[in-house]
């Protein structure tokens, strides 16, 4: 089967089965001339990095209600954006989100560049994101390869090279199929195929539009692909978090440095999650050690945090951080690991009276 026929079969399937996404212009609307908003395409692609569609939907809807345009996002307060991002993880994305919005607004008149090379000059926009925006927002024939597409290509071409070494080979295979007609719809169609039909486990080959040309299906090994290199065991790091609440209800918080894990996010004063000696408490108080630790897993390591809690009188001057009034404190704006600390510490502080 030729590449054109494969693309046509997939697009026919997509026209009937495209997933409905809050950031997507569906094939029927696109056929009527509705053009995708590059801002919404870019925002969704940044949010979807390392994050599931189910998780992203609510974040995307809140972001676009609050900041409906790239100019509105560019003018937003950094802390408010980081607060809205809390829970999505990979916080460097949020910092780059603001940088990119400001570059687009101030240097490009509020309009995203319409080609891959120019998009690559924007902060936080890498090869995948540039290709996705170029194809989906501007209908350019760029090859878009995410995890779903890698899986589809590994099976379609029966590629046994394990990931991540197979990435160039899989991208080359995908580039052979990218059509010049409806490339934006095609890019989303391949991702939808991987997400709904060519799934990691128990692929539904019987209803797949590419079941005939699929080499892995013919060989009977589709469920074994793509192969993956063994993962190295993640190390475990330890740290300490100091949670202090003042008698007037205010909480002691500090904003983390702009670079590094959880950069720019609010959190509890504590250690830097290394083998260095634990820092002194941020203020003099009677600290209570909790028996339960806050546990969290990052991309490259597991973290276990010892929690120390204290109730203090007002006014109190800490050596680091600042007290945030109770009416301005929203636990949901904390990154996930800091929210885990809060959930454990809050109950303990209530018991202290």
Secondary structure, 3 states (H helix, E strand, C coil): CCHHHHHHHHHHHHHHHCCCCCCCCCHHHHHCCCCCCHHHHHHHHHHHCCCCHHHHHHHHHHHHHHCCCHHHHHCCCHHHHHHHHCCCCCCHHHHHHHHHHHHHHHHCCCCCCCCHHHHCCCCCCCHHHHHHHHHHHHCCCCCCCCHHHHHHHHHHCCCCCCECCCHHHHHHHHHHHCCCCCHHHHHHHHHHHHHHCCCCCCCCHHHCCCCCCCHHHHHCCHHHCCCECCCCCCEEEEEEEEEEEECCCCEEEEECCCCCCCCCCEECCECCCCCCCCCCCCCCCCCEECCCCEEEECCCEEEEEEEEEEEECCCCCCCCCEEECHHHCCHHHCCHHHHHHHHHHHHHHHHHC
